[in-house]
Each structure stands twice: as C-alpha cells, then as structure tokens.
Amino acid sequence: MTADDFLLSFAALAVADWYFGNIQSTVSDICRRNQQPLIPVGQMFLPDEIRFAFPTTLLKWALAGWFAIYVDWKVAVAALLISSFTNSLGPTVYSLARPRIYSKIDRLRGEDPEFYGQLSRMAASLLDRHD
C-alpha cells in the first residue's frame, strides 16, 4: 500500500467518522438545550446507521496502526493528528444532521403522535434556528 492509497482510504474513514460524530454532537446539543437526558431521549434522535460509528472509528485507527507499523509511521501519525483535531475542534454542522434526525422522528408519527410532536419540537428548538 502506498502513502496515496493509505491517505485516500484514511480520508474516507475520517470523513465518515466526523459525520457520525457530528450527528452525535447534534443530538447531544438537542438534549442539552431541552434539558433532557441522552439516555433514553437522545437515542430517539439517532438514525439507525449510527451503529457503524464505533466500527468506523476502530477501522480508521486500525488502518493507521497497520500503516505505521509496516510502511511509514510519520504519515500515519500526521493523518491521525489532523483527523483528531478536525473532530474535536471543528464546528458542529447542524444542517448535515437535520435530515437524518427528522427522518428518524418521522418514523414515530404513526406510532405515537404525541411523542412525535414532543420530539419534533425538541429538534426544531435547535435545528431550525441554524439554517
């Protein structure tokens, strides 16, 4: 594997990892704004694909570890540092999470209209203010 192949693969995993973190941060901000606990209320907002967040992070770190051991540790460490700084210092982009969170809430419309209304208002209190 060349450095270019590694960087391309790592970048794809890093973007997916950032996206999952963005969704989780958005849900955390919704719960914080509405003074609700993350468990169980926050879980109602998380889309189903969030289950891939931890494996994506694990795969990103495993790829960097493998590349550091067998090819070039400097490139692997630089990629991890850039990814870590982007994840921790980058802003939360609510507009990216909005469609996935609202689609998750919409599934509850037929099951429990009252609860659907509460979750919609909670999400709107944050997401509709940041266009």
C-alpha positions, 0 to 999 in steps of 0.5 A, spaced: 500 500 500 502 506 498 502 513 502 496 515 496 492 509 497 493 509 505 491 517 505 485 516 500 482 510 504 484 514 511 480 520 508 474 516 507 474 513 514 475 520 517 470 523 513 465 518 515 467 518 522 466 526 523 459 525 520 457 520 525 460 524 530 457 530 528 450 527 528 452 525 535 454 532 537 447 534 534 443 530 538 447 531 544 446 539 543 438 537 542 438 534 549 442 539 552 438 545 550 431 541 552 434 539 558 433 532 557 437 526 558 441 522 552 439 516 555 433 514 553 431 521 549 437 522 545 437 515 542 430 517 539 434 522 535 439 517 532 438 514 525 439 507 525 446 507 521 449 510 527 451 503 529 457 503 524 460 509 528 464 505 533 466 500 527 468 506 523 472 509 528 476 502 530 477 501 522 480 508 521 485 507 527 486 500 525 488 502 518 493 507 521 496 502 526 497 497 520 500 503 516 505 505 521 507 499 523 509 496 516 510 502 511 511 509 514 509 511 521 510 519 520 504 519 515 500 515 519 501 519 525 500 526 521 493 523 518 491 521 525 493 528 528 489 532 523 483 527 523 483 528 531 483 535 531 478 536 525 473 532 530 474 535 536 475 542 534 471 543 528 464 546 528 458 542 529 454 542 522 447 542 524 444 542 517 448 535 515 444 532 521 437 535 520 435 530 515 437 524 518 434 526 525 427 528 522 427 522 518 428 518 524 422 522 528 418 521 522 418 514 523 414 515 530 408 519 527 404 513 526 406 510 532 405 515 537 403 522 535 404 525 541 411 523 542 412 525 535 410 532 536 414 532 543 420 530 539 419 534 533 419 540 537 425 538 541 429 538 534 426 544 531 428 548 538 435 547 535 435 545 528 431 550 525 434 556 528 441 554 524 439 554 517 
